[in-house]
Amino acid sequence: MKNITIAIDGFSSTGKSTIAKELATKLKYVYVDSGAMYRAVTLYAMQQNLISESAFLQEKLIDELKNINLEFKFNTSLGFAEIYLNGVNVETEIRNMKVSRLVSKVAEVPEVRRKMVAQQQQMGKDKGVVMDGRDIGTVVFPDAELKIFMTASAEKRAKRRFDEFVERGEPVTFDETLKNVEYRDHIDTSRKDSPLVKAKDAIEIDNSRLTRTEQFEKVYKLALKIIEQD
């Protein structure tokens, strides 16, 4: 079977990463979580006191980009790759609400996006890759053979994210989580550089009422149809 590039874009908390991981495992493809890369840069900015909810030293972060090294290392016990920031595993740390509140600000900086896109394109240059994010099918891999655009209601997505926070013991409320989801939607869709938009040739999947299994089967069948074409 031929190798293809699979781009999965969509709004925050639509389960993009979950489906992308499962699909990559099933197809024995490389999985790249582009959102984790922006979260890791955000975490670095927080560690260096370059960003907070009231201030953002954008130019200093741009100057610091040369000192940020990101890489994915496969965790055999988990079955997927985790992200490392300057040699340190930050997979868990980048998922907290503090990072979630600030990541959209960092992700809209053109210099940050250019650095991330270049790395993502390098990671997927040999195909056989499943990558999820906001601009994979429109900017990173506009020629991807399969493009999926995932969506769901803001309330449904907030509930999923809130449940994750509760499971990890984070002291957040549902209202706070919903406001964060709606805020990120606004930033993602209105930024000047690579806004979140559905690629013209992407297949939209609203998973508001789909189970995880139903969603996976739908995407897997779409992938197989293309892979098995002569």
C-alpha positions in Angstrom: 0.0 0.0 0.0 1.2 3.5 -0.8 2.0 6.1 1.9 0.0 9.2 2.0 -0.2 12.4 4.0 -3.2 12.8 6.3 -4.1 16.3 7.6 -6.6 16.6 10.4 -7.6 20.2 11.2 -10.3 21.6 13.4 -11.4 23.6 16.4 -9.9 23.0 19.9 -11.1 20.0 21.8 -12.7 18.2 18.9 -10.6 15.1 19.5 -8.2 15.7 16.7 -5.2 14.3 18.5 -7.0 11.2 19.8 -8.2 10.2 16.3 -4.8 11.1 14.7 -3.0 8.9 17.2 -5.3 6.0 16.7 -5.1 6.4 12.9 -1.4 6.6 12.8 -1.1 3.5 15.0 -3.5 1.5 12.8 -1.7 2.5 9.6 1.8 2.3 11.2 2.3 6.0 10.2 4.2 8.7 12.0 2.0 10.9 14.2 2.8 14.6 14.8 0.7 16.7 17.2 1.4 20.2 15.9 -0.7 21.7 18.7 1.8 20.3 21.2 4.5 22.2 19.5 2.8 25.5 20.0 2.0 24.6 23.5 5.6 23.8 24.2 6.7 27.2 22.8 4.1 28.8 25.1 5.4 26.8 28.1 9.0 28.0 27.3 7.7 31.7 27.1 6.0 31.2 30.5 9.2 29.7 32.0 11.2 32.7 30.8 8.6 35.2 32.1 7.9 36.4 28.5 4.1 35.9 28.7 1.3 36.2 31.2 -2.4 37.0 31.0 -1.6 40.7 31.3 1.6 41.0 29.3 3.4 39.4 26.3 7.0 40.3 25.4 6.6 39.2 21.8 9.8 40.5 20.4 11.8 38.8 23.1 10.1 35.5 22.4 11.0 35.9 18.7 14.6 36.5 19.7 14.5 33.4 21.9 13.1 31.1 19.2 16.7 30.0 18.3 17.0 28.6 21.8 13.9 26.4 21.5 14.5 22.8 20.5 11.4 20.6 20.0 11.4 16.9 19.3 9.0 14.0 19.6 10.2 10.7 21.2 8.1 7.6 20.9 7.0 6.1 24.2 6.6 2.4 23.8 4.5 2.0 26.9 2.0 4.7 25.8 2.1 3.8 22.1 2.6 7.4 20.9 5.3 10.0 20.7 5.7 12.6 23.5 7.0 16.1 23.0 10.3 17.2 24.5 11.3 20.9 25.1 15.1 21.3 25.2 15.5 17.7 26.2 12.8 17.6 28.8 9.6 15.7 28.5 6.8 18.3 28.8 3.9 16.2 27.4 1.8 16.5 30.6 2.8 20.0 31.6 1.7 21.6 28.3 -1.9 20.3 28.8 -2.8 22.4 31.8 -5.2 25.4 31.8 -2.4 27.9 32.3 -0.9 27.0 28.9 -4.4 26.7 27.3 -5.1 30.3 28.3 -2.0 31.7 26.6 -1.3 29.3 23.6 -3.5 31.2 21.1 -1.5 34.4 21.7 1.8 32.6 21.0 0.4 30.7 18.0 -0.7 33.9 16.2 2.9 35.3 16.1 4.1 34.9 12.4 7.7 34.1 13.3 6.6 31.3 15.6 4.3 29.9 13.0 7.0 30.0 10.3 9.4 28.1 12.6 6.8 25.5 13.5 5.6 25.0 9.9 9.1 24.5 8.6 9.7 21.8 11.3 6.3 20.1 10.5 7.0 20.0 6.8 10.4 18.4 7.5 8.7 15.8 9.7 6.3 14.8 7.0 8.4 15.1 3.9 8.5 11.3 3.3 4.7 10.9 3.7 3.3 8.1 5.8 2.3 10.8 8.4 -0.8 11.8 10.2 -0.6 15.4 11.5 -3.3 17.3 13.4 -3.6 21.0 14.0 -5.2 24.2 12.7 -3.5 24.8 9.4 -2.2 21.4 8.3 -4.4 21.0 5.3 -4.2 24.7 4.3 -0.6 25.7 5.0 1.7 22.9 6.1 0.5 20.2 3.6 -1.8 21.8 1.1 -1.3 18.8 -1.2 -2.2 16.2 1.4 -4.1 13.3 -0.1 -6.6 13.2 2.8 -7.8 16.3 4.6 -10.3 16.1 7.5 -11.9 19.1 9.2 -13.3 18.3 12.6 -15.9 20.3 14.5 -18.4 20.1 17.3 -20.4 22.5 19.4 -18.5 24.7 21.8 -20.4 23.2 24.8 -19.6 19.7 23.8 -15.9 20.5 23.3 -15.8 22.3 26.7 -17.3 19.3 28.4 -14.7 17.1 27.0 -11.9 19.4 28.0 -13.4 20.0 31.5 -13.6 16.2 32.1 -9.9 15.9 31.2 -9.1 18.7 33.7 -11.2 17.0 36.4 -9.5 13.7 35.8 -6.1 15.3 36.3 -7.3 17.1 39.4 -7.0 20.6 38.0 -9.2 23.2 39.9 -11.2 24.7 37.0 -14.9 25.3 36.5 -16.9 24.3 33.4 -17.7 28.0 32.7 -14.1 28.8 32.8 -13.4 26.0 30.4 -16.2 27.0 28.0 -14.9 30.6 28.0 -11.4 29.4 27.1 -12.8 27.3 24.2 -14.8 30.2 22.8 -11.8 32.6 23.3 -9.5 30.2 21.4 -12.1 29.8 18.6 -12.1 33.5 18.2 -8.4 33.9 18.1 -7.8 30.9 15.9 -10.3 32.0 13.3 -9.5 35.7 13.2 -5.7 35.8 13.3 -4.1 37.3 10.2 -1.4 34.6 9.8 -2.8 31.1 8.9 -6.3 31.5 10.5 -8.3 28.3 11.1 -10.4 27.7 8.0 -11.6 24.5 6.4 -9.6 23.6 3.3 -11.8 23.6 0.1 -11.0 19.9 -0.4 -11.4 18.8 3.3 -14.1 16.5 4.5 -15.9 17.9 7.4 -16.9 15.7 10.4 -19.1 17.0 13.1 -18.5 14.6 16.0 -20.9 16.2 18.5 -23.0 13.1 18.4 -20.4 10.5 17.3 -18.8 8.0 19.7 -15.0 7.7 19.6 -15.3 4.4 17.7 -17.8 5.7 15.2 -15.5 8.7 14.5 -12.4 6.5 14.1 -14.1 4.1 11.7 -15.3 6.9 9.6 -11.9 8.5 9.2 -10.2 5.1 8.8 -12.4 4.1 5.9 -11.7 7.4 4.2 -8.0 6.8 4.5 -8.1 3.2 3.3 -10.1 4.3 0.2 -7.3 6.6 -0.8 -4.4 4.3 0.2 -5.8 1.3 -1.8 -6.4 3.3 -4.9 -4.2 2.3 -7.9 
